[in-house]
Amino acid sequence: LSSSSAASDVYKRQELNVLDVRGLSSIADYFVICSGNSEPQVKAISDHIRKGTSKKPHHIEGYENQKWILLDYFDIIVHIFKSEQREYYNLERLWADAPINKYHNEKSKIPITQ
């Protein structure tokens, strides 16, 4: 993900993957996938991303149940899973043709732009 006007510091997650789905999907250019160990942690990650970006998401799904929260920033879709749901849905396998950048237990900046 290139330069941005806003960045989110995702800190409460086990593993963060960025899938480049350009050319594979017409709905977005990138999928950001991360997870938390509990529903409050999933909500905290979502809140932190939303507060850390200057752009508001176009659409939000799953905020009430906190097992899989989707933040739609048009070109970037952020998927925040509870660990069990991430394993079950396994978006990385579903989009296996997409180039992937993996970040494991490190502080990382995820640009969110429109």
C-alpha positions in Angstrom: 0.0 0.0 0.0 1.5 3.2 -1.1 1.7 6.7 0.5 -1.3 7.8 2.5 -2.9 10.7 4.2 -3.7 8.7 7.3 -2.3 5.6 8.9 -3.6 3.2 11.5 -1.2 1.6 14.0 -2.7 -1.9 14.6 -1.2 -3.1 17.8 -3.5 -5.7 19.4 -3.4 -8.4 16.8 -1.6 -11.7 16.3 -0.9 -11.7 12.6 -1.7 -9.1 10.0 -1.8 -9.9 6.3 -2.3 -7.6 3.4 -3.6 -9.2 0.2 -3.2 -7.4 -3.1 -6.4 -8.3 -4.9 -6.0 -5.9 -7.8 -6.9 -7.8 -10.9 -8.6 -10.5 -8.9 -11.5 -8.5 -7.5 -13.6 -5.6 -8.7 -14.7 -4.7 -5.1 -11.3 -3.6 -3.7 -7.5 -3.3 -4.4 -6.4 -4.6 -1.0 -7.7 -6.8 1.8 -6.2 -6.2 5.2 -6.8 -9.2 7.5 -6.1 -9.3 11.2 -7.5 -10.9 14.3 -7.9 -10.6 18.0 -8.3 -13.3 20.7 -11.6 -12.0 22.1 -14.6 -10.0 21.1 -13.5 -6.9 23.1 -10.1 -7.1 21.5 -11.7 -7.3 18.0 -13.8 -4.2 18.8 -10.7 -2.4 20.2 -8.8 -3.1 17.0 -11.7 -1.8 14.9 -12.0 1.3 17.1 -8.3 2.0 16.9 -8.3 1.7 13.1 -11.3 4.0 12.8 -9.9 6.6 15.2 -6.4 6.4 13.5 -7.6 7.3 10.0 -8.7 10.6 8.6 -11.2 8.9 6.3 -14.5 7.4 7.6 -15.3 3.9 6.3 -17.9 3.8 3.5 -19.5 0.9 5.2 -19.1 -1.1 8.4 -20.4 -4.7 9.0 -20.3 -6.9 12.1 -19.6 -4.3 14.7 -22.4 -5.5 16.9 -21.4 -9.1 17.1 -17.6 -8.4 17.1 -16.7 -11.8 15.6 -15.9 -10.5 12.1 -15.8 -6.7 11.6 -15.5 -5.4 8.1 -14.4 -1.8 7.4 -14.9 -0.8 3.8 -12.7 2.1 2.7 -13.6 1.5 -1.0 -10.1 0.5 -2.3 -9.1 -1.2 1.0 -11.3 -3.5 2.9 -10.2 -4.3 6.5 -11.3 -7.6 7.9 -10.9 -7.9 11.7 -11.7 -11.4 12.9 -12.0 -13.2 16.2 -9.3 -15.9 15.9 -11.8 -18.8 15.6 -13.7 -17.1 12.8 -10.5 -16.2 11.0 -9.5 -19.9 11.0 -13.0 -20.9 9.8 -13.3 -18.5 6.9 -9.6 -18.5 6.0 -9.7 -15.6 3.5 -6.0 -16.1 2.8 -6.8 -19.5 1.4 -9.8 -18.2 -0.5 -7.7 -15.5 -2.1 -4.6 -17.7 -2.5 -3.8 -16.2 -6.0 -3.3 -12.7 -4.4 0.2 -11.6 -3.5 0.4 -11.3 0.3 2.5 -9.3 2.7 2.6 -10.8 6.2 3.3 -9.0 9.5 3.7 -11.1 12.6 3.5 -9.7 16.1 5.2 -6.4 15.2 4.1 -2.8 15.2 3.0 -2.0 11.7 1.5 1.0 9.9 -1.4 0.2 7.6 -2.2 3.1 5.3 -5.9 3.7 4.7 -6.6 6.0 1.7 -9.4 6.7 -0.7 
